[in-house]
């Protein structure tokens, strides 16, 4: 279960890191802003591992496909580090993708999504675990992320995190 929670954290990073200068409904702009290094702390706020704090260090970029992005790196809890990777695509209507090897393996599936202004919502799925990730962009280089899971028909927040873009590398949709 803990690995699934950390998987959700990394998935949130992968999905939200590209929000910098993308306009509402602009999948291409969204995907192009993923470039760079994203770091920050988070905390599990509910469940068995409530109070567990972690930090993530991830590098993002776009793939050769025009509407795809990827993120690779790790999240650390105390002395333990977990490799993280995610891939997200947009088919013109919705977002789909996987964290690690998806729900068939040890990861999560991205089953839906929408970007509206400075806010993004994605549907998450893993066997019996369904949930959502909501991210809000505070400025071009900071994100507040909440991951919730469905319990008895209601979404319950389980992870909160704040990520900042490392200033050394920044890519926006406006750059050529």
N, C-alpha and C positions, 0 to 999 in steps of 0.2 A: 504494500500500500504506500509506504514512504516513497518508493521509487516512482510510483504513479503520481504522487503529489509533486515531486521534483520535476517529473516529466511535464506536468501542467505548467509549472513555473517557466521552464525553458520554452514551452510552446507559446506562452504569453509573450515572452521576449521576442520570439521569432515573428509573431503576428503583429506586434505593436511597434516594433523598432522602426518600421518604415513610414510612420505617420508624419514625419517632419513637415514637408511642404506639399503633400498631396492634397488636392481639393476633393470635396465630396464627390463620390462616384468615380474618381479618377484612379482606376486600378493600375494603369501604367505608371502614373506619378507616384502612387503608393509604393509599388514594387521598386522603383528607382531610388527611393530614399533609404533603403535598408543598409546601404554601404556604410561601413565604419565599425567601430568598437563600442559596445554597450556594456556598462557595468552598473552594479547597484545591489543594495540589500533588499531582503524581503523577509516575511515572517508567515508561518502557518498560524492562522487565527482561530481555527476550530478543529475538532476531532482529536484523535489519539495523539497526534504530534503537535498539538496546540502549544505555542510559545517557541517552537523551533525556529531559529534564525539562520539565514543562509545568505550567500552572496553569489552573484553570477558574473561571468566575464565571457562575452560572446562577440564573435565577428560575423558581420552580415554582408551579403552581396546578392546581386541578381544572377540568375542562370542565363544560359543562351536563349532560352525561350523568352518571348517578350513579356509575358505575364506570369513570371515565376520568381521566387526568391528563396534563398537558403540562409541558414544560420548555424554556425558551429562554434563550440566552446565547451565550457564546463560550469557547473554550479557546485559550490562548496558548502558543506555543513561541518563545522568543526575541523577535524583532521581529514575528513572524507571528501573526496571530489568525485563527481559523476559526470562523465562525458555527455554532452548534449548536442543534438542536431535536429533540424527541422527543415521541411520543404513545403512551400505553399504555392498553389497555382490559382489563377482566376480564369474562368472560362467565359467571361462576359456577363454571367448571371450571378454566380456565387463563388465563394472561396472553398477550396478543398485542399487537403494535404495530410501530412503525417508528421508526428514527432517520433524520433528514433525509427522503429520499424512498424509503426502504426498499432492499432488495437489488436491485430492478429498476433503481434509479438508482445513486447514490453512497453509499448508506447501508447499514444492517443491518436485518434482520427479527428481531423477538422471536417465537419460535415456541412457547415453553412457559414455565412458571414455577410456583414454589411458595414460599410464605412460611411459615416455621416459627419461631415465637418471635422471637428477635433475629437470625435468619439468613434470607437470601433467595437463591434460585438461579434463574437464567433461562437458557433455551437460546437461542443466537444463531445466525443463518444468513446467509450472503452467498455465493451461488454455490458455489464449492468450499471456502469457509471456514466451518467449523462450530466452535462453541465454547460456553462457558458463562461466566456472570458470577456470582460469589459475593460477597455483601456481609454484613458483620457489624456490628451496631450496638454501639458501645462504651458510649455513654450516649445520652441523648435528642437530642444535637446533634453527634455525631461518628460517622463511618462508615469502616470499612476495606473497601476494594473490591479484588478480584482478578479480572481477566479472563484466561481461558485459551482457547487454540485447540487443536483436535485435530490432532496430528501423529503419523502412523503408528499411529493407534488410541488414542493416549494424550493426555490433556489436559495441555498445557504452559502454565504461567503466563507471560503476556507483558506485562501492565500491572498495576501496583500503585498505589493512591492512597488518600489520607486526605482526607475532606471534612468541613468544619465548617459548621454552620448559622450564618449571620450573626445575631448577637443582636438586631439592630434589628427584625426581623420574624420572628415565630414563630406558627405556627398548628398546633393539635393537634385531634385528633378529639373532645377533651373540651370545646372551646370552641364556643359557639353563634354 
